[in-house]
Amino acid sequence: MATWCTDPSQKANRFAAICLIAAVLLGVSSAAHSRPWPSATLQSAQSKISVKTELVPLPVSVTDATGNVVAGLKLEDFRIYENGRPQDISLFEDGDNPVSVGLIVDHSRSMGAKLPAVAAAVATFARSSNPQDEMFVVDFNDDVTVELMNGKAFTSDASELAKAVRAVAARGRTALYDAITEGLVHLQLAHWARKALIIVSDGGDNASQQKFSQVLALARRSQVMIYSIVLVGADEEENPKILQRLSKETGGIAYSPSSVENVTDVSTRIARDLREQYTLGFVPEKSDRNGSFRKLDVKVTAPGRGKIHVRTRPGYFVGDEKQASIAPGKSAS
C-alpha cells in the first residue's frame, strides 16, 4: 500500500509530490476533457502524443419521471450545445463500456461503526459492475492510503476490494480533500477512458493540506465523474454540501441514504448508472483562450417517454490543443 506518512518530513514530501502532479493535471485540462478521435497514439508521460483531431466526450444519463433509465435512444434524439451554440455530434455510443473506478472510503473515528456495511457495499458494487471494470481503494483518516491489492494498482475482485476497505482501522480525523486528490491522481494510471470516483464519507474535512477550492478545480478539469454517498449523522463536523457540489460539477450524483444499511442499495444504483450511460462527443471550435470554461447542455427528444431528465457534466475547460487523451471505451495500454 502507499500511504501519506505521519512523519512530518515524509508527509511534507509526499504532499509536495501530490501537489506537483495535481498542478500538472490542472495544466493539461484538454487531456482530461478532449480526446483524439478517431485515432491517437498514447505513449509514456515523457513521450509525445500524436493527434489528428480532438473530441470532447460526454457521458450522459437519461431517466424518466420515475428515475428509470430511458433506453434505446438514437443519435438523432440528442443535441449538444456549447455556450448555447449547437454542435455536430461526432461520437455516439450506447453500450456497457468498461470504467476505471476509485473508491474513496472515510476511516475517521466517526465512521467506525459504519465500515462493515461500507465494505459489504463495496463488494456488492464490484459484483454489480461490468466484469471488465478496474477499481482501487483509497482509505483515509489523518493519513491517506492507496491500497494495492496483491501489489496491483487495480482489481475487479470483490473480495480484494472489501478486504482493502477493512485494512485500515477507524481513527483520527478526516483528510477528505487529500484523499480525493490522491484518487484523481491514481486514476491517471487507469486503462479505461471512462473514469469515476465513489466517495463514502460524512463529508466533513478537518485534516487535509489541500483546500476545497483546489480539489474542486482539479475535479472540474478532470474527466472523472464523482459519486458521493453521504452518511449524515449527528457529528457536528459533517458537511454534505461539499460532496453534493463535487458530484454536481462532474456529472455524478450525491446520495444521502437514510441509514448505513442502505449503502449497499446505493452502490448497486451507482453501478447501474455507470453501465447504462450514453456516450456523446463533439469536436469543439478552435480557441486561443486556453483555460476558459465552456458551458455544455444536452437536450433529448424522446416522444412518448413523458418527462425526462438528462444528466451530464456542466462544461469543460479549453486547454492546449496539442495535448490529448485516449478514445472512449479504449484501453491505454
C-alpha positions in Angstrom: 0.0 0.0 0.0 1.0 3.6 -0.5 0.5 5.9 2.5 0.7 9.5 3.4 3.0 9.1 6.4 2.5 10.5 9.8 6.2 11.6 10.0 6.1 15.4 9.3 9.0 15.5 6.9 7.8 12.4 4.9 4.3 13.7 4.8 5.5 17.1 3.6 7.5 15.4 0.8 4.5 13.3 -0.2 2.2 16.3 -0.2 4.7 18.2 -2.4 4.8 15.4 -4.9 1.0 15.2 -5.0 0.7 18.9 -5.4 3.2 18.7 -8.3 1.1 16.0 -10.0 -2.1 17.9 -9.4 -0.5 21.0 -10.9 0.4 19.0 -14.0 -3.2 17.7 -14.2 -4.6 21.3 -13.9 -2.3 22.3 -16.6 -3.5 19.6 -19.0 -7.2 20.2 -18.9 -7.6 19.2 -22.5 -6.1 15.8 -21.7 -8.9 15.4 -19.2 -11.7 16.8 -21.4 -10.7 16.3 -25.0 -9.8 13.0 -26.7 -8.4 12.4 -30.1 -10.9 10.8 -32.5 -10.8 8.6 -34.4 -7.0 8.0 -33.9 -4.3 8.7 -31.4 -1.1 7.3 -30.0 -0.9 7.3 -26.3 2.7 6.7 -25.0 4.5 7.3 -21.8 4.3 10.6 -19.9 7.7 11.5 -21.4 6.7 10.8 -25.0 4.8 12.9 -27.5 1.2 12.3 -28.2 0.1 12.1 -31.8 -3.3 13.6 -32.6 -5.4 14.0 -35.7 -8.4 15.7 -34.2 -9.9 16.2 -30.8 -13.2 15.3 -29.4 -14.9 16.3 -26.2 -16.6 13.2 -24.7 -19.8 13.4 -22.6 -21.2 10.6 -20.5 -25.0 11.2 -20.5 -27.6 9.6 -18.3 -31.3 9.8 -19.4 -34.1 8.9 -17.0 -37.8 9.3 -16.9 -40.0 10.9 -14.3 -39.8 7.8 -12.0 -36.0 7.6 -12.3 -35.9 4.6 -14.7 -33.3 4.7 -17.5 -34.6 5.7 -20.9 -33.0 3.1 -23.2 -33.0 2.7 -26.9 -32.4 6.3 -27.9 -30.6 7.0 -31.2 -28.1 9.6 -32.3 -30.8 11.8 -33.8 -32.5 12.1 -30.4 -29.6 14.1 -28.9 -28.5 17.6 -29.3 -25.4 19.2 -27.8 -25.0 22.9 -27.1 -21.7 24.6 -26.2 -22.2 28.1 -24.7 -25.7 28.0 -26.3 -24.4 27.1 -29.8 -25.4 23.7 -31.4 -22.6 21.3 -32.1 -22.3 18.4 -34.5 -22.2 15.1 -32.7 -19.2 13.2 -33.8 -19.5 10.2 -31.4 -22.4 8.2 -30.2 -22.2 5.1 -28.1 -25.0 3.2 -26.4 -23.5 0.3 -24.6 -21.9 -1.0 -21.4 -18.4 0.2 -21.8 -15.9 -0.6 -19.0 -14.9 2.1 -16.5 -12.0 2.7 -14.1 -13.3 3.5 -10.6 -11.7 4.8 -7.4 -13.4 4.0 -4.1 -12.6 6.7 -1.6 -13.6 5.5 1.9 -13.6 7.5 5.1 -11.9 5.8 8.0 -12.1 8.6 10.5 -13.3 8.0 14.1 -16.9 9.0 13.2 -17.1 6.2 10.6 -16.1 3.3 12.9 -19.5 1.7 13.2 -20.3 2.2 9.6 -17.3 0.5 8.0 -18.5 -3.1 8.0 -21.6 -2.1 5.9 -19.4 0.0 3.7 -17.1 -2.9 3.0 -20.1 -5.1 2.1 -21.4 -2.3 -0.2 -18.0 -2.1 -2.0 -18.1 -5.8 -2.7 -21.7 -5.5 -4.0 -20.7 -2.6 -6.3 -17.9 -4.7 -7.8 -20.2 -7.7 -8.4 -22.8 -5.4 -10.0 -20.3 -3.7 -12.3 -19.0 -4.6 -15.8 -16.7 -7.6 -15.4 -14.0 -5.6 -17.3 -14.1 -2.6 -14.8 -11.0 -1.9 -12.9 -11.1 -0.5 -9.3 -8.9 0.6 -6.4 -9.5 1.7 -2.8 -8.2 4.8 -1.1 -8.6 4.7 2.7 -8.3 7.9 4.7 -8.3 9.4 8.2 -5.4 11.6 9.3 -3.4 9.8 6.6 -4.3 8.8 3.0 -3.6 5.2 1.9 -3.9 3.8 -1.6 -4.4 0.1 -1.1 -2.5 -2.0 -3.6 -4.4 -5.3 -3.9 -1.7 -8.0 -4.1 0.7 -5.4 -5.5 -1.7 -4.3 -8.3 -2.9 -0.8 -8.9 -6.4 -2.0 -9.9 -8.6 -5.1 -9.4 -12.1 -6.3 -10.2 -12.1 -8.8 -7.4 -14.9 -8.0 -5.0 -13.3 -9.8 -2.0 -10.0 -8.0 -2.6 -11.8 -4.6 -2.6 -13.7 -5.4 0.6 -10.5 -6.5 2.2 -8.9 -3.2 1.2 -11.7 -1.3 2.9 -11.1 -3.3 6.1 -7.3 -2.8 6.0 -7.4 0.4 8.0 -9.0 0.9 11.4 -11.3 3.9 12.1 -9.4 6.5 14.0 -8.4 10.1 13.9 -9.6 13.0 11.8 -10.8 13.4 8.1 -8.4 14.2 5.4 -11.1 14.1 2.7 -9.7 16.6 0.2 -6.2 15.0 0.3 -7.9 11.6 -0.4 -9.9 12.9 -3.3 -6.8 14.4 -4.8 -5.0 11.1 -4.4 -7.8 9.3 -6.1 -7.8 11.7 -9.1 -4.0 11.3 -9.4 -4.2 7.5 -9.2 -6.8 7.4 -12.0 -4.1 8.8 -14.3 -2.8 5.2 -14.3 -6.2 3.8 -15.5 -6.5 1.7 -18.6 -10.0 2.8 -19.4 -11.1 6.2 -20.7 -14.2 6.4 -18.6 -13.4 7.2 -15.0 -15.3 7.7 -11.8 -14.7 8.2 -8.1 -17.1 7.0 -5.5 -16.7 8.8 -2.1 -18.1 7.3 1.1 -17.9 9.8 3.9 -19.7 12.0 6.4 -18.3 14.9 4.3 -16.5 16.9 7.0 -12.8 17.6 6.3 -10.6 18.7 9.2 -7.2 17.3 8.4 -6.3 18.0 4.7 -3.4 20.0 3.4 -5.4 20.6 0.2 -8.2 23.2 0.2 -11.7 22.5 -1.2 -11.2 25.2 -3.9 -8.1 23.3 -5.1 -9.9 19.9 -5.1 -13.0 21.4 -6.9 -10.8 23.0 -9.6 -8.9 19.7 -10.1 -12.2 17.7 -10.3 -13.8 20.2 -12.8 -10.8 19.9 -15.1 -10.7 16.1 -14.9 -12.8 13.7 -16.9 -13.8 11.9 -13.7 -17.5 11.6 -12.6 -17.8 11.8 -8.9 -20.5 10.0 -7.0 -20.9 10.6 -3.3 -22.5 8.5 -0.6 -23.0 10.9 2.3 -23.6 9.2 5.6 -25.0 12.0 7.6 -25.4 11.6 11.4 -25.1 13.7 14.5 -21.4 14.6 14.1 -21.0 18.4 14.0 -18.1 18.0 11.5 -20.4 16.6 8.8 -20.9 18.8 5.8 -22.7 17.0 3.0 -22.9 20.1 0.8 -19.3 19.9 -0.3 -19.7 16.4 -1.7 -23.0 17.3 -3.3 -21.3 20.1 -5.1 -18.4 17.9 -6.3 -20.9 15.4 -7.7 -23.0 18.1 -9.5 -19.9 19.7 -11.0 -18.7 16.5 -12.5 -21.9 14.9 -13.7 -22.3 12.4 -10.9 -24.9 12.0 -8.2 -24.8 12.6 -4.4 -26.7 10.1 -2.3 -27.8 10.5 1.4 -29.1 7.1 2.4 -31.4 7.2 5.4 -29.3 4.6 7.2 -26.0 2.8 6.7 -27.8 -0.4 5.9 -29.0 1.2 2.7 -25.4 1.8 1.4 -25.4 -1.5 -0.5 -28.6 -0.5 -2.4 -27.0 2.8 -3.3 -23.8 1.1 -4.5 -25.9 -1.0 -6.8 -27.7 2.0 -8.2 -24.3 3.7 -9.0 -23.0 0.6 -10.7 -26.2 0.5 -12.9 -25.9 4.2 -13.7 -22.3 3.7 -14.9 -23.4 0.8 -17.1 -26.4 2.4 -18.7 -25.0 5.8 -19.8 -24.8 7.1 -23.3 -21.5 8.5 -24.6 -21.7 11.5 -26.9 -18.8 13.5 -28.3 -18.2 16.6 -30.4 -15.2 18.4 -31.9 -15.1 21.9 -30.5 -14.3 25.0 -32.4 -10.7 26.1 -32.2 -9.9 28.7 -29.5 -6.9 30.7 -28.4 -8.5 31.2 -24.9 -6.8 28.3 -23.1 -8.1 27.7 -19.7 -11.6 29.3 -20.3 -14.7 27.4 -19.3 -17.3 26.4 -21.8 -20.8 25.6 -20.7 -22.4 22.4 -22.1 -26.1 21.4 -22.4 -27.5 18.2 -23.8 -31.1 18.1 -25.0 -33.0 14.9 -25.7 -36.1 14.3 -27.7 -38.0 11.2 -26.6 -41.6 11.2 -27.8 -43.9 9.1 -25.8 -41.5 8.8 -22.9 -43.1 11.5 -20.8 -41.0 14.0 -18.8 -37.3 13.0 -18.9 -34.2 14.1 -17.0 -30.8 14.5 -18.7 -27.6 14.5 -16.6 -24.1 15.2 -17.8 -21.2 17.4 -16.7 -22.0 21.2 -16.9 -19.0 22.1 -19.0 -15.3 21.8 -19.7 -12.1 23.9 -19.8 -10.4 24.7 -23.0 -6.8 23.5 -23.0 -3.7 23.2 -25.1 -4.8 21.7 -28.4 -1.6 19.7 -28.7 -2.5 17.6 -25.7 -4.9 14.7 -25.8 -6.2 11.6 -24.1 -7.4 8.2 -25.4 -10.6 7.4 -27.3 -13.8 6.5 -25.4 -14.0 2.8 -24.4 -10.4 2.1 -25.4 -7.6 0.9 -23.2 -4.5 3.0 -22.7 -2.2 0.0 -23.0 
